């Protein structure tokens, strides 16, 4: 839910970046990943921790996997 006072959007980029920052502040390690896939074309951002991906949509990733384009440690 977006607060009424927030002037911008809150989507996968903002949520995943906030997750990486919060994880870093707690002393854990995470990577911020921007990725894409084809058919239909789509872009997505998620966080990766040693246990796996956080916030990546895996329900339909079997036949249309997300391809990491940029990963920021």
C-alpha positions in Angstrom: 0.0 0.0 0.0 1.4 3.4 -1.0 1.1 6.1 1.6 -1.0 9.1 0.4 1.9 11.5 1.2 4.4 9.6 -1.1 4.7 11.5 -4.4 6.4 8.6 -6.4 5.8 5.0 -7.1 6.7 2.0 -5.1 7.4 -1.0 -7.2 9.9 -3.9 -7.5 13.0 -1.6 -7.9 12.2 0.4 -4.8 11.2 -2.5 -2.7 14.2 -4.7 -3.7 16.6 -1.8 -3.1 15.1 -1.1 0.3 15.5 -4.8 1.1 19.2 -4.7 0.2 19.8 -1.6 2.3 17.9 -3.0 5.3 19.7 -6.3 5.0 23.0 -4.5 5.0 22.1 -2.4 8.0 21.5 -5.6 9.9 25.0 -6.9 9.1 23.9 -9.4 6.4 24.9 -9.6 2.8 22.6 -9.2 -0.2 22.9 -8.3 -3.9 20.5 -6.1 -5.8 19.7 -7.7 -9.2 18.0 -6.2 -12.2 16.8 -8.7 -14.8 14.7 -9.2 -17.9 12.9 -12.0 -19.8 11.3 -12.5 -23.2 7.9 -13.4 -24.5 6.4 -11.2 -23.2 9.1 -8.7 -22.6 9.4 -7.8 -19.0 11.9 -6.3 -16.5 12.1 -7.0 -12.8 14.3 -6.2 -9.8 14.9 -8.5 -6.8 17.3 -9.0 -3.9 19.5 -12.1 -3.6 20.7 -13.4 -0.3 22.9 -16.5 0.3 19.7 -18.5 0.9 18.2 -17.6 -2.5 16.2 -14.8 -4.2 13.8 -12.5 -2.4 11.0 -10.9 -4.3 11.6 -12.8 -7.6 8.4 -14.1 -9.2 9.0 -17.8 -9.6 5.5 -19.0 -10.4 6.0 -18.7 -14.1 9.8 -18.8 -14.2 10.0 -22.4 -15.3 9.2 -21.7 -19.0 10.2 -18.0 -19.0 13.2 -17.6 -16.6 14.5 -14.2 -15.4 17.9 -13.4 -16.8 20.1 -11.3 -14.5 21.4 -8.2 -16.4 23.0 -6.3 -13.6 23.9 -7.4 -10.1 25.2 -4.9 -7.5 27.0 -6.5 -4.5 
